[in-house]
């Protein structure tokens, strides 16, 4: 087997947290007078929380709470929702466990802060599953910039060209591809027909598709040439 690393995004890949982010953002922003709706929240999918706040402040500037405070409020609410309601995406835990059994170097690369990462992994029972945990909060730029993926590959000790990223968003996919990685995307149902996902190497309806035989075929097809 070629020495390949697997790098998973978190929100929308491992945990069904996008609806939780949406609820928290709508509540916090509405309280500030920002007319955010659930459908509008998809515009910032894949961004760091500080970038989400900056995005909506640019469109609907508010007075009172500064952007850092607003970001903290959103994160606090999401953390509470994850701890009480968080559910794994179909096939997510099994896919991570499969990579462990196959002894692939394994990492998580997310736009979410590490405080939320630890809550999610505890909720999913995956506290010890990953060799590397990396958050874009420590990077100058978040996704779609490739920094978080490049740093993750470096920390794994694996060249980016030998990494397969698992993503769910356009920004996440662009981040991985720009880093020089191959990318499997699992878009939300309402996003599946987005033509931009054609840039991915594989587009799946669910991580339940992934089993050892499938993953071995993918690795050989992508990297044996």
C-alpha positions, 0 to 999 in steps of 0.5 A, a space after each residue: 500500500 502506498 503511504 497515504 495520509 487521510 485528512 478529515 474536515 470536521 463540521 459537516 464531515 464528521 459531525 452534523 454541525 452545520 444546522 447547529 452553526 446555523 441556529 447559533 448564527 441566526 440567533 446571535 446575529 438577529 439579536 444584533 439586528 442583522 436580518 440573517 436567515 437560515 438560507 443565508 447562512 450557507 454563504 459563509 460555510 467553511 469560514 472561520 467564525 471570525 471571518 463569518 462575523 466580519 462577513 456579516 458586519 461588512 453587509 450589516 454593520 451593528 453597534 454595541 458588541 465588537 466582532 470578537 465578542 460576537 464570535 465568542 457568543 456564537 462559539 459558546 452556543 455551538 459548543 452547547 449544542 454540540 455537547 447536547 445534540 451533536 450527531 455523527 454524519 452517516 459513516 463518519 466514525 466508521 470511516 475514521 476507524 477504517 483509516 486507523 485499521 489501515 494504519 494511514 497517517 490520520 489528521 483533522 483540519 478544520 476552520 473551527 477552533 480547538 476548543 470546539 474540536 475537543 468537544 466534537 471528538 468527545 461527543 463522537 468518541 474519537 478523542 484518540 483517533 487522530 495523529 494530528 489535530 489542526 485548526 485554521 484559527 492558528 493560520 493567518 488565513 482560513 479556508 479556502 486558503 491552503 494554509 491549514 492543509 499545508 500545515 497539517 501535512 507538514 505536522 503529519 510528515 507526509 507530502 501534500 501530494 500524498 494526502 487525501 482530504 475529506 471535505 463537504 464545502 466548496 471552500 474546504 475543497 478549494 483549500 485542499 486542492 490548492 494545497 496539492 492534495 486529492 479530495 473526496 467531497 461529501 456535499 450537503 444534499 442541497 449543494 450536490 448539484 453545484 458544478 464547482 464540485 467537479 474539481 473534486 476527485 470523488 463526490 460521494 452522497 455519504 461516507 457510508 460509501 467508503 469501505 476498505 476495498 473502495 479506499 484501496 482502489 482509490 489510493 491505487 487509482 490516484 497514486 500508483 501512476 
